[in-house]
């Protein structure tokens, strides 16, 4: 196992950001970097690790969002809103996938009914979503379903049926063979008589 694999996703993301911050950067990038370093949400760090995500990309994303709020060439956006945009920039794809997953899950489809409940339960849901799941049949409308165990003879009967159907020939071929056999029998009985 390499050293990178031993690092947590947070540590890997912090290292990636540090590499970016060692290059020339703006004051806005400093502020976003400092805010990101203080976050605890794993989804943000997973987003940082994406190849197409960077702090400079987050600044560009926020600038494009802010430009939509400008009046007479000026936009005044509070920090809370800007940081929510930064978070959205890094986890937007994760949120979409989490919503889809939650609506397919027996338990979470009843919990995640609004953006507020998604925000409240996201970390707990993401932890459960990332756990390996045993193969079980999906049944959204009923409780746990018990997998049916079939007797040994059931499989044998099905295999025999498949073999029989695969060996059956078309009726025309069978009729020809029957006619040939009758002709041979008739020929034998004439020879014997």
MDAnalysis code that builds the backbone (N, CA, C; Angstrom):
import MDAnalysis as mda
import numpy as np

u = mda.Universe.empty(579, n_residues=193, atom_resindex=np.repeat(np.arange(193), 3), trajectory=True)
u.add_TopologyAttr("name", ["N", "CA", "C"] * 193)
u.add_TopologyAttr("resid", np.arange(1, 194))
u.add_TopologyAttr("resname", ["UNK", "UNK", "UNK", "UNK", "UNK", "UNK", "UNK", "UNK", "UNK", "UNK", "UNK", "UNK", "UNK", "UNK", "UNK", "UNK", "UNK", "UNK", "UNK", "UNK", "UNK", "UNK", "UNK", "UNK", "UNK", "UNK", "UNK", "UNK", "UNK", "UNK", "UNK", "UNK", "UNK", "UNK", "UNK", "UNK", "UNK", "UNK", "UNK", "UNK", "UNK", "UNK", "UNK", "UNK", "UNK", "UNK", "UNK", "UNK", "UNK", "UNK", "UNK", "UNK", "UNK", "UNK", "UNK", "UNK", "UNK", "UNK", "UNK", "UNK", "UNK", "UNK", "UNK", "UNK", "UNK", "UNK", "UNK", "UNK", "UNK", "UNK", "UNK", "UNK", "UNK", "UNK", "UNK", "UNK", "UNK", "UNK", "UNK", "UNK", "UNK", "UNK", "UNK", "UNK", "UNK", "UNK", "UNK", "UNK", "UNK", "UNK", "UNK", "UNK", "UNK", "UNK", "UNK", "UNK", "UNK", "UNK", "UNK", "UNK", "UNK", "UNK", "UNK", "UNK", "UNK", "UNK", "UNK", "UNK", "UNK", "UNK", "UNK", "UNK", "UNK", "UNK", "UNK", "UNK", "UNK", "UNK", "UNK", "UNK", "UNK", "UNK", "UNK", "UNK", "UNK", "UNK", "UNK", "UNK", "UNK", "UNK", "UNK", "UNK", "UNK", "UNK", "UNK", "UNK", "UNK", "UNK", "UNK", "UNK", "UNK", "UNK", "UNK", "UNK", "UNK", "UNK", "UNK", "UNK", "UNK", "UNK", "UNK", "UNK", "UNK", "UNK", "UNK", "UNK", "UNK", "UNK", "UNK", "UNK", "UNK", "UNK", "UNK", "UNK", "UNK", "UNK", "UNK", "UNK", "UNK", "UNK", "UNK", "UNK", "UNK", "UNK", "UNK", "UNK", "UNK", "UNK", "UNK", "UNK", "UNK", "UNK", "UNK", "UNK", "UNK", "UNK", "UNK", "UNK", "UNK", "UNK", "UNK", "UNK", "UNK"])
u.atoms.positions = np.array([
    [0.856, -1.180, 0.000],
    [0.000, 0.000, 0.000],
    [0.899, 1.239, 0.000],
    [0.610, 2.184, -0.905],
    [1.430, 3.387, -0.986],
    [1.028, 4.380, 0.096],
    [1.865, 5.369, 0.280],
    [1.597, 6.384, 1.298],
    [0.315, 7.141, 0.991],
    [0.050, 7.405, -0.297],
    [-1.147, 8.147, -0.688],
    [-2.399, 7.375, -0.292],
    [-2.385, 6.045, -0.447],
    [-3.549, 5.239, -0.103],
    [-3.813, 5.244, 1.398],
    [-2.754, 5.433, 2.197],
    [-2.903, 5.432, 3.651],
    [-3.504, 6.742, 4.157],
    [-3.352, 7.820, 3.386],
    [-3.880, 9.110, 3.812],
    [-5.396, 9.125, 3.694],
    [-6.029, 9.819, 4.605],
    [-7.484, 9.967, 4.524],
    [-7.826, 10.884, 3.356],
    [-9.078, 10.862, 2.948],
    [-9.520, 11.716, 1.842],
    [-9.304, 13.190, 2.193],
    [-9.477, 13.544, 3.447],
    [-9.262, 14.925, 3.886],
    [-7.805, 15.316, 3.725],
    [-6.901, 14.427, 4.152],
    [-5.465, 14.723, 4.044],
    [-5.036, 14.838, 2.586],
    [-5.581, 13.965, 1.747],
    [-5.252, 14.034, 0.320],
    [-5.733, 15.355, -0.277],
    [-6.940, 15.782, 0.107],
    [-7.492, 17.036, -0.410],
    [-6.676, 18.232, 0.082],
    [-6.282, 18.204, 1.338],
    [-5.462, 19.299, 1.871],
    [-4.131, 19.382, 1.131],
    [-3.527, 18.244, 0.825],
    [-2.268, 18.234, 0.072],
    [-2.467, 18.788, -1.337],
    [-3.573, 18.418, -1.976],
    [-3.856, 18.931, -3.322],
    [-4.028, 20.446, -3.296],
    [-4.769, 20.943, -2.283],
    [-4.982, 22.395, -2.190],
    [-3.675, 23.117, -1.898],
    [-2.837, 22.537, -1.045],
    [-1.553, 23.154, -0.699],
    [-0.680, 23.282, -1.943],
    [-0.687, 22.264, -2.779],
    [0.073, 22.319, -4.032],
    [-0.421, 23.476, -4.889],
    [-1.732, 23.640, -4.978],
    [-2.296, 24.740, -5.766],
    [-1.952, 26.090, -5.148],
    [-1.965, 26.159, -3.835],
    [-1.700, 27.439, -3.157],
    [-0.213, 27.820, -3.199],
    [0.670, 26.888, -3.537],
    [2.100, 27.211, -3.685],
    [2.373, 27.963, -4.980],
    [1.397, 27.986, -5.885],
    [1.488, 28.760, -7.130],
    [0.964, 30.174, -6.859],
    [1.171, 31.062, -7.820],
    [0.649, 32.428, -7.687],
    [-0.882, 32.346, -7.616],
    [-1.470, 33.100, -6.664],
    [-2.924, 33.050, -6.496],
    [-3.434, 34.378, -5.932],
    [-4.753, 34.534, -5.988],
    [-5.389, 35.778, -5.548],
    [-5.774, 35.711, -4.071],
    [-6.172, 36.851, -3.526],
    [-6.648, 36.909, -2.144],
    [-7.942, 36.124, -1.973],
    [-8.790, 36.135, -3.003],
    [-10.041, 35.374, -2.946],
    [-9.739, 33.883, -2.821],
    [-8.719, 33.411, -3.528],
    [-8.332, 32.006, -3.436],
    [-7.820, 31.671, -2.034],
    [-7.114, 32.616, -1.407],
    [-6.657, 32.419, -0.018],
    [-7.844, 32.234, 0.927],
    [-8.830, 33.100, 0.791],
    [-10.005, 33.047, 1.671],
    [-10.745, 31.719, 1.492],
    [-10.935, 31.313, 0.253],
    [-11.635, 30.051, -0.007],
    [-10.811, 28.875, 0.517],
    [-9.486, 28.917, 0.307],
    [-8.612, 27.848, 0.810],
    [-8.735, 27.731, 2.331],
    [-8.669, 28.851, 3.026],
    [-8.766, 28.832, 4.493],
    [-10.122, 28.284, 4.949],
    [-11.184, 28.678, 4.259],
    [-12.512, 28.172, 4.618],
    [-12.585, 26.666, 4.397],
    [-12.076, 26.186, 3.260],
    [-12.099, 24.756, 2.957],
    [-11.310, 23.942, 3.981],
    [-10.186, 24.481, 4.439],
    [-9.359, 23.759, 5.421],
    [-10.094, 23.552, 6.742],
    [-11.046, 24.405, 7.055],
    [-11.788, 24.300, 8.310],
    [-13.051, 23.448, 8.205],
    [-13.336, 22.892, 7.030],
    [-14.546, 22.096, 6.840],
    [-14.323, 20.663, 7.329],
    [-15.411, 19.998, 7.666],
    [-15.334, 18.613, 8.136],
    [-16.135, 17.658, 7.253],
    [-16.916, 18.175, 6.350],
    [-17.794, 17.363, 5.513],
    [-16.965, 16.597, 4.474],
    [-17.032, 15.297, 4.539],
    [-16.222, 14.444, 3.660],
    [-16.544, 14.669, 2.185],
    [-17.781, 14.970, 1.869],
    [-18.178, 15.173, 0.471],
    [-17.413, 16.327, -0.161],
    [-17.119, 17.358, 0.616],
    [-16.353, 18.490, 0.084],
    [-14.952, 18.023, -0.304],
    [-14.321, 17.225, 0.556],
    [-12.964, 16.763, 0.274],
    [-12.952, 15.787, -0.899],
    [-13.989, 14.996, -1.020],
    [-14.094, 14.116, -2.189],
    [-14.217, 14.952, -3.462],
    [-14.955, 16.053, -3.379],
    [-15.090, 16.961, -4.523],
    [-13.778, 17.636, -4.869],
    [-13.008, 18.016, -3.863],
    [-11.707, 18.644, -4.092],
    [-10.786, 17.691, -4.848],
    [-10.906, 16.397, -4.570],
    [-10.030, 15.406, -5.191],
    [-10.371, 15.130, -6.663],
    [-11.491, 15.612, -7.144],
    [-11.828, 15.423, -8.551],
    [-10.812, 16.178, -9.404],
    [-10.455, 15.571, -10.534],
    [-9.454, 16.181, -11.417],
    [-9.896, 17.530, -11.962],
    [-11.193, 17.701, -12.172],
    [-11.687, 18.937, -12.785],
    [-12.075, 20.013, -11.764],
    [-11.705, 19.847, -10.498],
    [-12.045, 20.828, -9.459],
    [-10.767, 21.441, -8.876],
    [-10.823, 22.751, -8.631],
    [-9.690, 23.464, -8.038],
    [-10.203, 24.706, -7.319],
    [-9.344, 25.311, -6.529],
    [-9.731, 26.538, -5.829],
    [-9.935, 27.661, -6.840],
    [-9.062, 27.756, -7.831],
    [-9.235, 28.802, -8.858],
    [-10.531, 28.573, -9.629],
    [-10.893, 27.309, -9.853],
    [-12.164, 26.994, -10.502],
    [-13.343, 27.421, -9.641],
    [-13.209, 27.267, -8.311],
    [-14.267, 27.690, -7.393],
    [-14.449, 29.207, -7.449],
    [-13.332, 29.944, -7.552],
    [-13.416, 31.406, -7.651],
    [-14.148, 31.800, -8.932],
    [-13.813, 31.145, -10.033],
    [-14.493, 31.432, -11.305],
    [-15.983, 31.118, -11.214],
    [-16.317, 29.982, -10.583],
    [-17.716, 29.594, -10.420],
    [-18.471, 30.649, -9.605],
    [-17.867, 31.082, -8.491],
    [-18.501, 32.105, -7.639],
    [-18.645, 33.429, -8.388],
    [-17.646, 33.781, -9.185],
    [-17.717, 35.026, -9.962],
    [-18.877, 34.978, -10.951],
    [-19.049, 33.822, -11.598],
    [-20.157, 33.722, -12.557],
    [-21.507, 33.796, -11.841],
    [-21.601, 33.205, -10.647],
    [-22.841, 33.286, -9.868],
    [-23.101, 34.722, -9.406],
    [-22.034, 35.404, -8.965],
    [-22.178, 36.780, -8.475],
    [-22.590, 37.722, -9.598],
    [-22.095, 37.473, -10.798],
    [-22.426, 38.363, -11.925],
    [-23.922, 38.361, -12.211],
    [-24.602, 37.302, -11.848],
    [-26.049, 37.236, -12.050],
    [-26.802, 38.138, -11.062],
    [-26.130, 38.531, -9.986],
    [-26.760, 39.367, -8.958],
    [-26.341, 40.835, -9.049],
    [-25.591, 41.174, -10.067],
    [-25.087, 42.552, -10.131],
    [-26.148, 43.539, -10.616],
    [-26.006, 44.731, -10.110],
    [-26.856, 45.837, -10.543],
    [-25.927, 47.008, -10.842],
    [-26.018, 47.529, -12.054],
    [-25.144, 48.619, -12.501],
    [-23.669, 48.241, -12.366],
    [-23.338, 47.022, -12.677],
    [-21.948, 46.577, -12.683],
    [-21.380, 46.225, -11.320],
    [-22.220, 46.225, -10.259],
    [-21.734, 45.944, -8.913],
    [-22.579, 44.822, -8.296],
    [-21.892, 43.911, -7.598],
    [-22.604, 42.843, -6.889],
    [-22.071, 42.779, -5.471],
    [-22.965, 42.798, -4.500],
    [-22.581, 42.676, -3.087],
    [-23.146, 41.348, -2.591],
    [-22.263, 40.413, -2.314],
    [-22.684, 39.072, -1.891],
    [-22.060, 38.788, -0.531],
    [-22.884, 38.325, 0.404],
    [-22.360, 38.035, 1.744],
    [-21.523, 36.749, 1.725],
    [-20.638, 36.607, 2.710],
    [-19.726, 35.455, 2.785],
    [-20.471, 34.131, 2.822],
    [-21.551, 34.077, 3.594],
    [-22.305, 32.827, 3.736],
    [-22.775, 32.317, 2.374],
    [-23.257, 33.218, 1.545],
    [-23.731, 32.843, 0.218],
    [-22.576, 32.374, -0.655],
    [-21.460, 33.112, -0.613],
    [-20.298, 32.736, -1.425],
    [-19.789, 31.356, -1.014],
    [-19.696, 31.107, 0.295],
    [-19.210, 29.806, 0.741],
    [-20.192, 28.685, 0.408],
    [-21.485, 29.008, 0.343],
    [-22.445, 27.979, -0.096],
    [-22.219, 27.656, -1.572],
    [-21.822, 28.660, -2.365],
    [-21.503, 28.417, -3.770],
    [-20.235, 27.561, -3.896],
    [-19.255, 27.842, -3.051],
    [-18.009, 27.061, -3.066],
    [-18.340, 25.598, -2.770],
    [-19.140, 25.390, -1.739],
    [-19.530, 24.031, -1.369],
    [-20.261, 23.359, -2.533],
    [-21.187, 24.071, -3.148],
    [-21.946, 23.524, -4.275],
    [-21.008, 23.191, -5.431],
    [-20.014, 24.041, -5.674],
    [-19.045, 23.797, -6.751],
    [-18.334, 22.459, -6.551],
    [-17.964, 22.164, -5.323],
    [-17.211, 20.945, -5.070],
    [-18.085, 19.695, -4.943],
    [-19.331, 19.828, -4.493],
    [-20.131, 18.613, -4.255],
    [-21.371, 18.505, -5.126],
    [-21.546, 19.377, -6.098],
    [-22.794, 19.369, -6.868],
    [-23.115, 18.006, -7.461],
    [-22.165, 17.313, -8.045],
    [-22.414, 15.995, -8.617],
    [-22.737, 14.986, -7.517],
    [-22.088, 15.106, -6.377],
    [-22.330, 14.207, -5.250],
    [-23.769, 14.332, -4.766],
    [-24.267, 15.545, -4.700],
    [-25.625, 15.772, -4.203],
    [-26.641, 15.111, -5.129],
    [-26.461, 15.285, -6.419],
    [-27.375, 14.674, -7.388],
    [-27.389, 13.157, -7.215],
    [-26.214, 12.554, -7.125],
    [-26.129, 11.102, -6.950],
    [-26.727, 10.661, -5.613],
    [-26.537, 11.474, -4.576],
    [-27.086, 11.143, -3.253],
    [-28.613, 11.163, -3.282],
    [-29.190, 12.128, -3.971],
    [-30.648, 12.213, -4.070],
    [-31.193, 10.991, -4.805],
    [-30.561, 10.643, -5.911],
    [-31.008, 9.473, -6.674],
    [-30.928, 8.226, -5.810],
    [-29.788, 8.050, -5.113],
    [-29.610, 6.875, -4.260],
    [-30.652, 6.855, -3.142],
    [-30.888, 8.017, -2.515],
    [-31.817, 8.060, -1.382],
    [-33.229, 7.647, -1.783],
    [-33.633, 7.990, -2.994],
    [-34.986, 7.669, -3.425],
    [-35.148, 6.209, -3.836],
    [-34.031, 5.501, -3.986],
    [-34.076, 4.067, -4.283],
    [-33.917, 3.227, -3.017],
    [-33.574, 3.864, -1.913],
    [-33.336, 3.149, -0.666],
    [-34.621, 3.091, 0.149],
    [-34.911, 1.913, 0.711],
    [-36.148, 1.734, 1.486],
    [-36.284, 2.740, 2.622],
    [-35.207, 2.947, 3.357],
    [-35.268, 3.832, 4.523],
    [-35.183, 5.300, 4.129],
    [-34.148, 5.651, 3.349],
    [-33.876, 7.066, 3.088],
    [-34.921, 7.738, 2.208],
    [-35.680, 6.970, 1.417],
    [-36.698, 7.611, 0.582],
    [-37.785, 8.254, 1.447],
    [-37.948, 7.760, 2.675],
    [-38.924, 8.357, 3.584],
    [-38.353, 9.504, 4.406],
    [-37.024, 9.613, 4.442],
    [-36.369, 10.653, 5.252],
    [-36.051, 11.883, 4.409],
    [-35.515, 11.666, 3.223],
    [-35.089, 12.781, 2.371],
    [-36.277, 13.252, 1.541],
    [-36.948, 14.276, 2.049],
    [-38.133, 14.812, 1.382],
    [-37.959, 16.276, 0.969],
    [-36.847, 16.908, 1.408],
    [-36.638, 18.324, 1.098],
    [-35.140, 18.621, 1.120],
    [-34.734, 19.753, 0.558],
    [-33.312, 20.125, 0.637],
    [-32.830, 20.236, 2.088],
    [-33.708, 20.697, 2.962],
    [-33.336, 20.837, 4.372],
    [-33.019, 19.467, 4.992],
    [-33.868, 18.463, 4.729],
    [-33.609, 17.132, 5.285],
    [-32.379, 16.494, 4.643],
    [-32.102, 16.829, 3.374],
    [-30.887, 16.330, 2.720],
    [-29.648, 16.922, 3.386],
    [-29.664, 18.239, 3.631],
    [-28.521, 18.885, 4.301],
    [-28.306, 18.298, 5.691],
    [-29.402, 18.098, 6.415],
    [-29.321, 17.603, 7.788],
    [-28.757, 16.185, 7.853],
    [-29.138, 15.333, 6.906],
    [-28.794, 13.910, 6.967],
    [-27.716, 13.480, 5.977],
    [-27.124, 14.419, 5.245],
    [-26.219, 14.058, 4.151],
    [-25.042, 13.191, 4.613],
    [-24.341, 13.603, 5.662],
    [-23.154, 12.861, 6.099],
    [-23.498, 11.438, 6.524],
    [-24.562, 11.292, 7.301],
    [-24.971, 9.971, 7.771],
    [-25.388, 9.094, 6.581],
    [-26.115, 9.684, 5.651],
    [-26.557, 8.947, 4.479],
    [-25.362, 8.560, 3.598],
    [-24.407, 9.472, 3.428],
    [-23.227, 9.188, 2.603],
    [-22.411, 8.051, 3.203],
    [-22.313, 8.020, 4.523],
    [-21.589, 6.932, 5.179],
    [-22.252, 5.601, 4.876],
    [-23.560, 5.549, 4.982],
    [-24.286, 4.315, 4.708],
    [-24.199, 3.953, 3.226],
    [-24.258, 4.949, 2.363],
    [-24.228, 4.704, 0.923],
    [-22.892, 4.112, 0.489],
    [-21.816, 4.480, 1.167],
    [-20.487, 4.012, 0.786],
    [-20.148, 2.647, 1.365],
    [-20.980, 2.141, 2.279],
    [-20.738, 0.818, 2.847],
    [-21.105, -0.240, 1.815],
    [-20.328, -1.339, 1.761],
    [-20.723, -2.413, 0.852],
    [-22.026, -3.052, 1.326],
    [-22.879, -3.389, 0.392],
    [-24.191, -3.928, 0.714],
    [-24.257, -5.378, 0.244],
    [-24.818, -6.227, 1.075],
    [-25.023, -7.614, 0.672],
    [-26.071, -7.654, -0.431],
    [-25.962, -8.609, -1.295],
    [-26.946, -8.731, -2.379],
    [-28.298, -9.088, -1.789],
    [-29.225, -8.187, -1.928],
    [-30.573, -8.458, -1.452],
    [-31.554, -7.912, -2.470],
    [-32.672, -8.548, -2.630],
    [-33.652, -8.055, -3.588],
    [-34.213, -6.710, -3.139],
    [-34.444, -5.830, -4.105],
    [-34.968, -4.504, -3.808],
    [-36.488, -4.547, -3.838],
    [-37.094, -4.104, -2.754],
    [-38.548, -4.051, -2.695],
    [-38.913, -2.800, -1.921],
    [-39.229, -1.745, -2.635],
    [-39.450, -0.441, -2.022],
    [-40.699, -0.393, -1.140],
    [-41.696, -1.201, -1.430],
    [-42.974, -1.036, -0.765],
    [-43.248, -2.025, 0.361],
    [-42.338, -2.913, 0.614],
    [-42.578, -3.852, 1.697],
    [-41.334, -3.968, 2.563],
    [-41.471, -4.647, 3.659],
    [-40.339, -4.840, 4.562],
    [-39.347, -5.789, 3.908],
    [-38.330, -6.159, 4.671],
    [-37.303, -7.055, 4.162],
    [-37.940, -8.264, 3.485],
    [-37.411, -8.627, 2.337],
    [-37.921, -9.806, 1.657],
    [-36.940, -10.942, 1.876],
    [-37.481, -12.113, 2.121],
    [-36.646, -13.284, 2.341],
    [-36.427, -13.965, 1.002],
    [-35.162, -14.245, 0.707],
    [-34.859, -14.910, -0.553],
    [-35.378, -16.341, -0.508],
    [-36.067, -16.737, -1.549],
    [-36.660, -18.065, -1.609],
    [-35.592, -19.098, -1.940],
    [-35.559, -20.177, -1.180],
    [-34.622, -21.263, -1.434],
    [-35.402, -22.388, -2.082],
    [-34.984, -22.764, -3.279],
    [-35.692, -23.780, -4.033],
    [-35.076, -25.153, -3.789],
    [-35.888, -26.215, -3.833],
    [-35.352, -27.566, -3.630],
    [-34.477, -27.989, -4.805],
    [-33.616, -28.980, -4.563],
    [-32.701, -29.464, -5.596],
    [-33.437, -29.952, -6.833],
    [-34.553, -30.668, -6.645],
    [-35.272, -31.242, -7.780],
    [-35.794, -30.173, -8.728],
    [-36.009, -28.930, -8.219],
    [-36.540, -27.869, -9.069],
    [-35.559, -27.528, -10.182],
    [-34.277, -27.381, -9.835],
    [-33.266, -27.067, -10.840],
    [-33.127, -28.197, -11.850],
    [-33.159, -29.462, -11.377],
    [-33.019, -30.605, -12.275],
    [-34.165, -30.641, -13.280],
    [-35.391, -30.406, -12.807],
    [-36.552, -30.428, -13.694],
    [-36.424, -29.348, -14.768],
    [-35.925, -28.153, -14.367],
    [-35.774, -27.078, -15.341],
    [-34.703, -27.406, -16.366],
    [-33.586, -28.013, -15.929],
    [-32.520, -28.379, -16.854],
    [-33.016, -29.422, -17.842],
    [-33.786, -30.414, -17.357],
    [-34.314, -31.444, -18.240],
    [-35.268, -30.845, -19.261],
    [-36.095, -29.911, -18.817],
    [-37.043, -29.256, -19.720],
    [-36.289, -28.501, -20.803],
    [-35.228, -27.813, -20.421],
    [-34.431, -27.056, -21.390],
    [-33.785, -28.000, -22.389],
    [-33.248, -29.137, -21.902],
    [-32.622, -30.099, -22.801],
    [-33.650, -30.682, -23.761],
    [-34.832, -30.999, -23.249],
    [-35.869, -31.568, -24.099],
    [-36.295, -30.596, -25.176],
    [-36.459, -29.328, -24.811],
    [-36.893, -28.345, -25.805],
    [-35.796, -28.059, -26.811],
    [-34.540, -28.139, -26.389],
    [-33.465, -27.861, -27.328],
    [-33.247, -29.031, -28.276],
    [-33.612, -30.272, -27.851],
    [-33.415, -31.437, -28.718],
    [-34.616, -31.709, -29.605],
    [-35.736, -31.094, -29.334],
    [-36.901, -31.325, -30.182],
    [-36.649, -30.715, -31.553],
    [-37.081, -31.440, -32.543],
    [-36.874, -30.994, -33.911],
    [-38.196, -30.474, -34.470],
    [-38.089, -29.844, -35.598],
    [-39.311, -29.321, -36.202],
    [-40.198, -30.480, -36.661],
    [-41.488, -30.252, -36.767],
    [-42.446, -31.314, -37.125],
    [-42.203, -31.843, -38.535],
    [-41.735, -31.021, -39.438],
    [-41.458, -31.475, -40.808],
    [-40.335, -32.510, -40.807],
    [-39.257, -32.229, -40.037],
    [-38.146, -33.170, -39.955],
    [-38.601, -34.488, -39.356],
    [-39.435, -34.412, -38.330],
    [-39.931, -35.620, -37.693],
    [-40.793, -36.438, -38.656],
    [-41.651, -35.758, -39.412],
    [-42.505, -36.448, -40.376],
    [-41.669, -37.158, -41.441],
    [-40.602, -36.531, -41.898],
    [-39.720, -37.151, -42.897],
    [-39.071, -38.408, -42.326],
    [-38.577, -38.292, -41.083],
    [-37.933, -39.441, -40.455],
    [-38.926, -40.596, -40.248],
    [-40.152, -40.273, -39.837],
    [-41.186, -41.292, -39.646],
    [-41.479, -41.981, -40.977],
    [-41.575, -41.200, -42.050],
    [-41.843, -41.763, -43.378],
    [-40.704, -42.684, -43.810],
    [-39.449, -42.274, -43.538],
    [-38.293, -43.110, -43.886],
    [-38.326, -44.437, -43.123],
    [-38.626, -44.354, -41.827],
    [-38.669, -45.564, -40.995],
    [-39.779, -46.492, -41.478],
    [-40.947, -45.947, -41.802],
    [-42.060, -46.767, -42.309],
    [-41.673, -47.443, -43.628],
    [-40.976, -46.688, -44.462],
    [-40.554, -47.257, -45.752],
    [-39.577, -48.410, -45.540],
    [-38.635, -48.237, -44.592],
    [-37.674, -49.307, -44.298],
    [-38.387, -50.516, -43.735],
    [-39.338, -50.326, -42.847],
    [-40.099, -51.436, -42.255],
    [-40.913, -52.148, -43.331],
    [-41.504, -51.409, -44.212],
    [-42.296, -52.016, -45.299],
    [-41.395, -52.836, -46.203],
    [-40.202, -52.309, -46.454],
    [-39.249, -53.022, -47.309],
    [-38.802, -54.316, -46.651],
    [-38.566, -54.299, -45.341],
    [-38.156, -55.494, -44.606],
    [-39.276, -56.547, -44.619],
    [-40.493, -56.079, -44.369],
    [-41.603, -57.051, -44.325],
    [-41.841, -57.679, -45.702],
    [-41.585, -56.981, -46.786],
    [-41.701, -57.535, -48.138],
    [-40.610, -58.553, -48.394],
    [-39.408, -58.278, -47.899],
    [-38.283, -59.196, -48.085],
    [-38.522, -60.473, -47.298],
    [-39.063, -60.356, -46.121],
    [-39.310, -61.537, -45.273],
    [-40.468, -62.365, -45.820],
    [-41.388, -61.778, -46.505],
    [-42.554, -62.520, -46.998],
    [-42.268, -63.253, -48.263],
])
